Amino acid sequence: MTGAMVVDVASAVGVAVVGALGGHGLTRLAARLTISAPAAISPLRRWLASATASAAALTIWLAPMGAGEKVALAASFAVVLVVSLVDLAEFRIPDIVIIPSSVVAAVVGAWILAARPDGSPAALAVGAGVFSLIFLALHAWRPEALGLGDVKLALVLGLLIGARADAPATAVILVGGALLGAASLGIVHAAARVRGVPGAATRIPFGPSLSAAGWLTAMLAPTVSW
């Protein structure tokens, strides 16, 4: 193994460790945001969150993108991890996290557009508008099943997806893929809860499914073009 390879491996391990430590810190933050009690976030979920954060950090570090986009994706991951943990524990997405994140996402989206030669302001607007309006319509139809927190989360993710899309049509395709992914993950989550806890599937937190599908779509957005 050459010296350069040793450095690369050591760097990757370092990034993964930093990601895991960051994930641990985010679980502590999520626990502080729960109303019931910090114990609402189980030890298993804490370990899974740290492992997921480690994998996300490594993925972002290895992805071919500018420093600005890496920072934006890391920050957005921190947001979706925290809101997912709180939603899993208490079936709510805390406004204290998601409202400031919406403002920051708009600023970061503009920053990404300025840094990308193929950035499209129209795609940013379409991604944010279509994604959030779909969830707003679903909330109006079934407010007991889908809260306003999910609508705000969709806005944050839509801004990120749109900022990384190269055209409005691409943003629409990506939003459709994110919706399909979120629905699929939601169904899997519901099925798992039915098998694990009888009757528990009467309430399903949708934030984690939306977060996973939306964030992964944003990561993959530059690979899709229309």
Backbone as a ProteinNet text record, in pm:
[ID]
protein_1_A
[PRIMARY]
MTGAMVVDVASAVGVAVVGALGGHGLTRLAARLTISAPAAISPLRRWLASATASAAALTIWLAPMGAGEKVALAASFAVVLVVSLVDLAEFRIPDIVIIPSSVVAAVVGAWILAARPDGSPAALAVGAGVFSLIFLALHAWRPEALGLGDVKLALVLGLLIGARADAPATAVILVGGALLGAASLGIVHAAARVRGVPGAATRIPFGPSLSAAGWLTAMLAPTVSW
[TERTIARY]
85.1	0	89	64.8	145.3	109.8	198.7	173.7	43.2	12	-110.9	-234.3	-226	-339.5	-358.5	-249.5	-257.8	-325.5	-286.9	-347.1	-496.5	-532.6	-673.7	-755.3	-702.1	-772.9	-786.2	-676.2	-679.2	-779.5	-785.3	-880.4	-1023.9	-1048.8	-1184	-1226.4	-1134.9	-1165.8	-1193.3	-1112.7	-1132.4	-1267.4	-1306.2	-1436.4	-1549.7	-1536.2	-1640.3	-1652.9	-1540.2	-1542.6	-1605.8	-1566.2	-1624.9	-1775.5	-1816.7	-1959.6	-2033.4	-1973.7	-2036.5	-2047.7	-1941.1	-1944.7	-2048.1	-2055.9	-2156.9	-2297.1	-2316	-2446.3	-2482.6	-2384.2	-2409.4	-2453.4	-2386.1	-2424.4	-2564.5	-2600.4	-2733.7	-2842.5	-2812.6	-2912	-2933.8	-2829.4	-2844.2	-2929.8	-2908.8	-2990.7	-3136.5	-3159.4	-3296.4	-3362.7	-3285.8	-3340.9	-3383.2	-3306.7	-3342	-3468.4	-3496.3	-3613.4	-3740.7	-3728.7	-3848.4	-3919	-4051.2	-4131.3	-4145.1	-4162.7	-4188.8	-4070	-3958.1	-3837.2	-3725.7	-3600.1	-3488.2	-3488.3	-3542.5	-3543.9	-3633.9	-3711.9	-3799.3	-3718.1	-3592	-3503.3	-3423	-3453.8	-3394.5	-3245.8	-3171	-3027.8	-3003.7	-3091.5	-3075.4	-3085	-3183.5	-3197.5	-3077.5	-3021.9	-2904	-2785.4	-2764.5	-2654.5	-2678	-2801.9	-2833.8	-2813.9	-2850.9	-2833.2	-2685.5	-2603.3	-2458.5	-2399.8	-2443.3	-2393.6	-2438.2	-2562.9	-2613.2	-2538.9	-2513	-2438.5	-2296.8	-2236.1	-2101.9	-2103	-2202.3	-2212.9	-2240.4	-2325.9	-2358	-2235.3	-2159.3	-2039.4	-1939.8	-1922.8	-1829.1	-1878.4	-2008.6	-2066.4	-2048.3	-2075.1	-2059.4	-1913.2	-1823.5	-1680.2	-1630.1	-1681.4	-1635.6	-1703.2	-1817.8	-1894.2	-1822.1	-1824.6	-1758.6	-1845.1	-1824.8	-1900.8	-1817.6	-1860.2	-1788.8	-1805.5	-1719.1	-1722.9	-1856.1	-1911.7	-2039.6	-2151	-2155.4	-2258	-2237.1	-2112.6	-2084.3	-2135.6	-2110.1	-2157	-2309.6	-2372.1	-2517.9	-2579.1	-2522.9	-2575.9	-2550.7	-2436.4	-2408.8	-2505.1	-2529.1	-2621	-2763.5	-2803.4	-2938.9	-2954.1	-2847.1	-2854	-2873.1	-2802.8	-2817.9	-2962.8	-3023.9	-3164.1	-3256.5	-3243.7	-3337.1	-3315.4	-3192.7	-3168.1	-3237.5	-3223.4	-3285.3	-3437	-3495.2	-3642	-3695.5	-3619	-3663	-3665.9	-3563.4	-3558.1	-3671.7	-3699.7	-3809.3	-3943.6	-3958.3	-4084	-4108.9	-4004.4	-4018.1	-4060.3	-4011.6	-4039.9	-4175.9	-4216.1	-4334	-4432.8	-4410.7	-4502.7	-4520	-4409.9	-4413.9	-4276.3	-4275.1	-4151	-4137.2	-4034.5	-4024.3	-4003.1	-4088.7	-4076.7	-3944.4	-3891.2	-3767.5	-3651.2	-3665	-3562.3	-3602	-3724.5	-3761.8	-3788.6	-3838.2	-3865.4	-3735.8	-3639	-3510.9	-3443.4	-3461	-3398.9	-3455.2	-3582.8	-3643.9	-3576.7	-3551.5	-3485.3	-3342	-3272.3	-3133.7	-3127.7	-3224.3	-3225.9	-3241.7	-3321.7	-3338.4	-3207	-3137.8	-3010	-2905.4	-2899.7	-2803.1	-2835.1	-2964.5	-3002.9	-2950.8	-2963.6	-2911.6	-2759.5	-2695.1	-2548.8	-2505.3	-2576.1	-2543.2	-2561.4	-2671.1	-2695.2	-2579.8	-2530.5	-2421.6	-2292.9	-2277.4	-2155	-2161.2	-2281.9	-2296.2	-2309.9	-2228.6	-2240.9	-2371.9	-2430.8	-2556.1	-2675.6	-2658.4	-2767.2	-2883.3	-3003.4	-3123.4	-3212.6	-3227.3	-3318.3	-3460.5	-3502.2	-3637.4	-3651.1	-3545.5	-3548.9	-3559.1	-3489.7	-3498.4	-3641.8	-3704	-3842	-3938.7	-3919.1	-4007.7	-3992	-3868.4	-3845.4	-3911.1	-3889.4	-3946.9	-4098.5	-4145.8	-4289.2	-4369.7	-4327.8	-4403.3	-4404.1	-4287.9	-4277.8	-4362.9	-4350	-4424.1	-4573.5	-4611.6	-4754.3	-4824	-4754.6	-4812.4	-4842.6	-4747.4	-4768.2	-4868.9	-4877	-4979.2	-5118	-5133.1	-5261.1	-5296.4	-5197	-5221.5	-5260.4	-5197.3	-5232.5	-5375.5	-5414	-5550.8	-5652.5	-5612.8	-5704	-5715.4	-5600.3	-5599.2	-5507.7	-5551.3	-5463.5	-5426.6	-5512.7	-5480.9	-5372.5	-5350	-5250.1	-5116.5	-5122.2	-4999.9	-5000.1	-4903.5	-4900.5	-4830.7	-4841.4	-4774.2	-4622.4	-4574.2	-4430.6	-4377	-4454.7	-4414.1	-4412.2	-4506.1	-4509.8	-4384	-4346.1	-4225.5	-4099.7	-4098.2	-3984.2	-3975.3	-4089.2	-4090.5	-4036.4	-4065.4	-4012.4	-3860.1	-3805.3	-3659.5	-3595.3	-3650.4	-3593.4	-3613.8	-3728.4	-3754.1	-3656.6	-3621.4	-3521.5	-3386.8	-3349.3	-3220.8	-3221.1	-3330.1	-3340.4	-3337.4	-3416.9	-3421.6	-3289.4	-3215.8	-3086.7	-2985.5	-2999.7	-2902.7	-2951.6	-3073.3	-3125.4	-3078.2	-3069.6	-3018.1	-3128	-3254.5	-3365	-3496	-3598.7	-3728.2	-3785.8	-3774.9	-3828.5	-3756	-3625.2	-3548.7	-3594.6	-3621.8	-3668.9	-3800.7	-3889.9	-4018.4	-3997.6	-3910.3	-3880.6	-3822.4	-3730.1	-3666.7	-3767.1	-3854.6	-3958	-4049.4	-4084.2	-4165.8	-4096.4	-3966.4	-3891.1	-3884.1	-3867.6	-3863.7	-3997.4	-4106.4	-4239.9	-4260.1	-4220.7	-4234.4	-4149.2	-4026.3	-3939.2	-3993.8	-4045.4	-4099.8	-4221.3	-4307.4	-4426.3	-4386.9	-4288.9	-4244	-4183.9	-4099.1	-4038.5	-4144.6	-4245	-4353.5	-4430.6	-4455.4	-4525.9	-4443.5	-4313.2	-4225.1	-4223.4	-4215.7	-4215.3	-4345.1	-4457.6	-4586.9	-4594.3	-4547	-4549.9	-4463.5	-4347.6	-4259	-4322.5	-4391.9	-4457	-4573.3	-4645	-4755	-4702.8	-4590.3	-4533.6	-4475	-4416.5	-4348.8	-4440.5	-4535.1	-4624.5	-4766.6	-4851.4	-4989	-5059.4	-5120.7	-5195.6	-5111.5	-4980.2	-4893.9	-4898.5	-4942.4	-4941.6	-5057.7	-5141	-5247.8	-5190.3	-5069.3	-4999.3	-4857.8	-4825.4	-4693.9	-4625.6	-4510.9	-4438.5	-4382.7	-4421.4	-4380.5	-4249.5	-4208.2	-4085.6	-3962.3	-3937.5	-3817.5	-3816.6	-3931.2	-3938	-3916.5	-3981.8	-3965.1	-3821.5	-3761.7	-3623.8	-3526.8	-3539.4	-3447.7	-3460.7	-3584.1	-3605.4	-3563.4	-3598.8	-3566	-3417	-3349.5	-3205.3	-3128.4	-3163.9	-3095.1	-3121.3	-3242.2	-3272.9	-3185.3	-3168.2	-3082	-2937.7	-2892.9	-2756.7	-2738.9	-2840.8	-2831.8	-2875.2	-2923.7	-2982.4	-2891.9	-2762.8	-2678.5	-2662.2	-2695.6	-2683.5	-2804.4	-2908.1	-3030.9	-3039.3	-3072.2	-3085.6	-3202	-3267.7	-3382	-3374.6
-119.5	0	125	215.6	336.2	436.3	537.3	639.3	713.9	741.2	813.4	732	601.5	515.6	512.2	509.8	510.6	637.9	749.6	878	877.7	824.7	819.8	734.4	617.9	528.8	594	653.8	720.3	835.6	909	1019.8	969.5	860	803.4	755.9	690.8	644.6	764.6	868.9	988.4	1052.6	1062.5	1120.6	1036.9	903.9	814.9	830.4	842.4	859	993	1098.1	1230.3	1227.2	1157.5	1146	1074	967.1	892.4	977.9	1053.4	1141.7	1252.2	1304.1	1404.9	1348.1	1225.1	1159.8	1141.3	1106.9	1091.5	1224.2	1331.3	1463	1502.3	1467.2	1500	1421.1	1298.5	1222.4	1286.5	1341.3	1411.6	1536.9	1606.5	1724.3	1684.9	1577.1	1530.7	1492.2	1429	1390.1	1512.7	1620.9	1743.9	1807.5	1780.4	1839.9	1759.7	1640.3	1561.1	1616.3	1613.3	1665	1561.2	1435.6	1329.5	1306.6	1264.3	1237.9	1199.7	1227	1185.8	1036.2	958.1	813	771	866.1	833.4	787.6	826.8	781.5	664.9	546.7	425.5	414.9	338.1	317.5	261.9	172.1	116.5	226	315.1	424.3	518.3	536.9	622.2	562.1	431.5	365.5	366.3	341.4	343.7	483.3	585.7	723	754.8	711.6	735.4	662.7	538.6	462	525.5	572.1	637.4	767.3	843.9	968.6	941.2	835.4	798	764.9	686.5	650.2	773.1	862.7	984.2	1073.7	1088.2	1171.7	1117.1	986.7	924.4	940.2	925.4	940.3	1082.5	1180	1319.6	1349.3	1298.9	1324.9	1265.9	1149.4	1082.9	1135	1199.2	1242.8	1355.9	1351.5	1457.3	1583.4	1674.7	1799.7	1905.6	2029.3	2139.3	2143	2220.5	2230	2285	2381	2438.6	2336.4	2252	2148.2	2044.5	2013.7	1918.2	1972.2	2099.9	2161.8	2161.3	2194.7	2198.8	2061.7	1959.7	1825	1774.2	1808.8	1768.7	1837.5	1967	2040.7	1987.9	1958.8	1907.4	1769	1689	1557.7	1573.7	1668.5	1692.1	1726.3	1808.9	1848.1	1727.3	1649.8	1538.6	1429	1413.1	1313.2	1353.7	1479	1526.2	1517.6	1567.9	1567	1424	1335.5	1195.8	1129.4	1155	1095.4	1146.2	1275.4	1331.2	1279.3	1271.2	1222.4	1076.6	996.1	855.9	843.5	935.9	928.3	986.6	1095.8	1169.6	1205.9	1157.1	1182.9	1332.9	1405.6	1548.3	1590.7	1697.2	1755.4	1892.5	1913.8	2037.7	2161.8	2263.1	2388.9	2459.1	2442	2510.4	2466.7	2351.2	2302.3	2330.7	2298.8	2298.4	2437.2	2531.2	2665.3	2739.4	2746.8	2809.6	2736.5	2604.4	2526	2563.8	2601.5	2642.4	2768.8	2862.7	2987.5	2959.4	2879.7	2845.7	2769.7	2679.3	2600.8	2690.8	2797	2888.7	2961.2	3003.2	3072	2976.2	2855.6	2756.6	2715.4	2704.8	2671.1	2774.2	2901.8	3007.9	2999.3	2963.3	2948.5	2835.5	2724.1	2611.3	2649.7	2722.1	2765.3	2850.5	2939.8	3027.8	2949.7	2837.6	2758.7	2657.8	2624.1	2521.6	2586	2546.9	2605.3	2568.3	2455.3	2412	2436.6	2521.5	2548	2620	2594.5	2652.7	2710.7	2843.7	2903.3	2851	2825.9	2773.1	2634	2552.8	2418.9	2428.3	2526.3	2547	2578.8	2670.6	2709.2	2593.7	2519.7	2406.5	2296.6	2262.6	2157.8	2189.6	2311.7	2351.1	2363.3	2426.3	2450	2322.4	2237.7	2115.2	2022.6	2001.9	1908.7	1956.2	2084.3	2134.7	2144.9	2182.3	2194.6	2059	1956.2	1821.6	1782.2	1808.1	1771.7	1863.2	1988.1	2078.1	2028.6	1981.8	1926.8	1801.1	1715.7	1594.8	1629.3	1734	1778.4	1830.8	1906.3	1959	1846.3	1740.2	1626.5	1542.2	1509.8	1425.5	1486.9	1593.5	1658.5	1569.4	1472.1	1382.6	1281.8	1262.2	1164.6	1229.8	1355.4	1423.4	1564.4	1593.6	1722.1	1830.6	1953.3	2065.9	2053.4	1981.3	1959.2	1886.1	1791.1	1719	1811.7	1906.9	2004.1	2091.2	2138	2221.2	2141.6	2015.3	1929.6	1909.8	1893.2	1878.9	2004.5	2121.1	2246.1	2248.2	2210.6	2208.7	2113.4	1993.1	1893.3	1933.6	1994	2039.2	2146.6	2237.2	2339.8	2275.1	2175.8	2109.2	2031.4	1960.5	1884.8	1978.7	2086.5	2181.4	2250	2278.9	2346	2258.4	2127.9	2036.7	1980.8	2019.4	1975.9	2072.3	2023.1	2107.8	2173.8	2139.7	2198	2173.4	2256.1	2235.3	2096.3	2044.6	1911.5	1805.8	1822.9	1729.7	1736.5	1857.5	1874.3	1801.4	1808.1	1738.4	1587.6	1535.7	1392.1	1349.8	1430.2	1397.9	1401.7	1500.6	1509.4	1387.2	1346.4	1225.9	1103	1091.9	980	984.1	1104.8	1118.1	1080.2	1120.5	1084.5	933.7	872.3	727.3	657.5	705.2	645.3	663.2	783.5	809.2	721.6	707.8	623	477.6	431.3	292.1	266.7	359.2	343.3	350.6	436.9	446	315.7	251.1	122.8	16.2	14.4	-82.4	-57.3	69.3	104.6	60.6	85.4	45	-106	-179.3	-325	-376	-313	-354.9	-329.4	-217.7	-186.2	-280.8	-319.1	-413.7	-547.1	-591.8	-720.9	-713.7	-596.3	-586.4	-553.6	-462.7	-419.3	-416.8	-510.8	-513.7	-380.9	-326.3	-202.5	-77.1	-90.7	27.6	103.1	39.1	103.6	200.9	221	319.1	460	481.7	608.7	579.3	634.1	611.2	746	769	893.6	891.2	989.7	990	1065.6	1144.6	1222.7	1142.1	1027.7	950	901.5	854.1	806.6	920.8	1034.1	1151.6	1200.8	1201.7	1248.5	1161.6	1029.9	938.6	950.5	947.5	953.1	1089	1196.4	1329.7	1357	1318.6	1345.2	1261.9	1135.7	1051.5	1101.4	1151.4	1208.1	1329.7	1414.3	1531.7	1489.5	1384.1	1335.4	1289.9	1223.4	1164.5	1260	1378.5	1469.2	1499.4	1525.4	1559.2	1444.5	1323.7	1210.5	1199.1	1280.3	1275.4	1402.4	1387.7	1503.6	1480.7	1592.1	1579.7	1692.1
0	0	0	-95.2	-106.6	2.8	15.7	115.3	90.8	-37.7	-71.3	-31.7	-53.6	-17.2	133.7	207.3	353.8	401.3	339.4	376.3	344.9	228.1	188.6	285	320.5	413.1	550.4	596.1	726.6	726.1	615.8	604.9	608.1	535.8	532.9	671.2	740.2	876.6	967.4	952.2	1033	1008.8	881.7	847.2	905.4	893.8	947.8	1099.3	1167.6	1313.6	1351.1	1279.8	1306.4	1282.4	1176.1	1148.4	1259.6	1310.5	1419.5	1545.4	1576.2	1693	1674.3	1551.8	1523.9	1538.6	1492	1507.4	1652.8	1734.4	1878.3	1938.9	1898.2	1947.8	1904.4	1782.5	1731.9	1804.6	1844	1920.5	2057.1	2115	2242.7	2225.8	2114.3	2086	2067.6	1990.6	1969	2100.8	2188.8	2319.2	2399.5	2388.9	2460.6	2403.7	2276.2	2211.7	2234.4	2290.2	2318.7	2440.7	2437.7	2548.2	2658.2	2619.1	2716.6	2808.5	2750.2	2829.1	2733.6	2770.3	2685	2656.2	2751	2732.4	2617.7	2561.4	2449	2327.6	2320.7	2213.4	2267.7	2221.1	2276.6	2243.5	2322.4	2293.3	2153	2107.5	1973.4	1867.5	1881.4	1785.7	1791	1910	1922	1846.5	1861.4	1790.4	1639.1	1598.6	1455.8	1397.7	1474.4	1427.9	1409.5	1502.8	1492.2	1371.9	1350.7	1235	1103.7	1099	978.2	951.2	1056.6	1041	990.7	1039	993.9	844.7	802.5	660.7	574.2	623.6	547.7	533.2	641.3	636.2	534.2	533.3	439.3	295.7	275.4	141.5	89.6	174.9	134.4	103	187	167.4	35.6	-1.1	-123.2	-249.4	-234.7	-351.7	-425	-559.5	-637.6	-643.4	-552.7	-548.6	-478.8	-491.2	-430.1	-278.7	-214.3	-69.1	-20	-93.6	-53.7	-50.3	-152.4	-156.6	-46.7	-17.9	90.5	223.9	249.7	374.1	379.8	266.6	262	287.6	228	246.4	388.8	445.1	583.4	679.5	657.5	744.6	731	608.2	587.7	649.1	644.9	710.1	860	919.5	1063.2	1096.5	1013.5	1037.1	1028	919.7	900.9	1005.1	1052.7	1156.9	1286.8	1325.5	1450.1	1442.6	1332.9	1325.3	1314.7	1252.4	1242.7	1379.4	1459.6	1593.3	1681.1	1673.4	1753.7	1703	1571.4	1514.1	1551.8	1551	1591.6	1737.8	1820	1963.3	1999.1	1929.1	1974.1	1863.7	1742.4	1631.2	1605.7	1607.7	1576.4	1526.2	1447.6	1397.8	1462.9	1544.7	1622.5	1536.3	1558.9	1484.8	1511.7	1632.6	1668	1579.3	1515.5	1422.6	1278.5	1242.5	1101.2	1044.6	1125.5	1072.6	1039.8	1132	1092.8	977	972.7	865.3	729.4	724	597.7	544.4	634.4	594.1	549	630	595.4	463	440.2	316.6	194.6	206.3	94.3	63.9	169.2	150.8	92.8	149.6	101.4	-42.2	-74.6	-211.4	-310.1	-275	-361.4	-371.5	-260.6	-258.6	-351.6	-347.8	-435	-581	-610.8	-748.6	-800.4	-714.2	-756.2	-781.6	-710.3	-723.5	-837.1	-882.2	-986.4	-1123.4	-1221	-1355.1	-1423.8	-1384.8	-1445.8	-1353.8	-1252.7	-1159.6	-1226.6	-1178.2	-1237.9	-1128.4	-1122.5	-1024	-1037.7	-1161.9	-1183.5	-1121.3	-1131.2	-1072.1	-920.2	-861	-716.4	-675.3	-749.3	-718.6	-739.6	-848.4	-878.3	-774.2	-740.9	-641.4	-508.8	-459.9	-331.4	-340.6	-448	-460.7	-478.4	-571.2	-598.7	-477.3	-418	-305	-187.1	-151.5	-35.8	-63.9	-186.8	-218.7	-219.4	-263.7	-259.3	-115.5	-27.7	113	180.9	136.5	190.9	151.3	27.8	-16.4	62.3	86	165.2	309	362.1	497.8	502	399.4	395	382.8	311.9	292.4	418.1	478.2	597.9	703.6	769.4	868.3	985.8	1015.8	1127.3	1090.5	961.5	916.5	880.5	838.3	793.9	851.8	937.5	1005.7	925.9	975.1	909.6	918.5	1019.8	1029	907.1	855.2	734.5	613.6	609.6	499.9	502.6	621.3	634.7	600.8	640.8	607.3	456.7	390.5	244.8	177.3	234.4	178.9	187.1	302.1	319.4	219	209	118.2	-27.6	-57.9	-194.6	-238.3	-145.6	-176.7	-209	-131.4	-153.4	-285	-311.4	-436.9	-556.6	-550	-660.7	-685.8	-578.1	-593.5	-666.2	-654.5	-716.3	-849.4	-891.9	-1021.9	-1130.6	-1253.3	-1360.9	-1443.5	-1416.5	-1492.8	-1417.4	-1442.5	-1375.5	-1397.5	-1520.8	-1548.9	-1465.8	-1451.4	-1368.7	-1223.9	-1175.9	-1038.5	-1016.3	-1114.2	-1103.5	-1097.1	-1183	-1182.9	-1048.4	-996.4	-868.8	-754.2	-755.4	-651.8	-658.1	-780.7	-795.9	-740.6	-766.3	-711.8	-560.5	-505.3	-359.6	-297.2	-361.9	-311.7	-313.4	-423.9	-434.7	-329.1	-310.3	-209.6	-69.7	-39.6	93.2	120.6	19.2	36.4	57.4	-18.4	-5.1	132.5	177	309.4	418.7	398	495.1	506.8	393.8	394.3	466.1	437	503.6	654.5	692.2	834.4	902.1	834.3	891	907.5	806	813.5	928.3	947.4	1056.1	1192	1205.9	1333.4	1359.9	1254.4	1271.1	1321.8	1265.6	1307.2	1446.4	1480.3	1608.8	1724.8	1702.3	1809.9	1757.1	1797.4	1749.7	1777.2	1673	1688.1	1678.7	1672.9	1672.4	1541	1434.8	1304.1	1286	1389.5	1377.2	1366.2	1416.7	1400.9	1351.3	1236.7	1177.6	1156.1	1217.1	1190.4	1048.6	968.1	828	807.1	907.2	892.7	856.6	922.3	887.8	742.5	694.3	555.2	457.3	484.7	398.9	402.2	520.4	534.8	455.3	470.6	401.7	250.6	201.2	56.5	-0.3	68.5	19	19.9	127.3	135.4	33.5	18.6	-79.9	-222.2	-246.5	-378.6	-405.9	-305.1	-321.2	-349.2	-282.7	-305.6	-450.6	-502.2	-637.2	-747.2	-710.9	-809.9	-929.2	-909.6	-1025.7	-1126.1	-1086.5	-1179.3	-1270.9	-1245.7	-1325	-1409.4	-1536.8	-1624.2	-1720.1	-1754.8	-1847.2	-1950.4
[MASK]
++++++++++++++++++++++++++++++++++++++++++++++++++++++++++++++++++++++++++++++++++++++++++++++++++++++++++++++++++++++++++++++++++++++++++++++++++++++++++++++++++++++++++++++++++++++++++++++++++++++++++++++++++++++++++++++++++

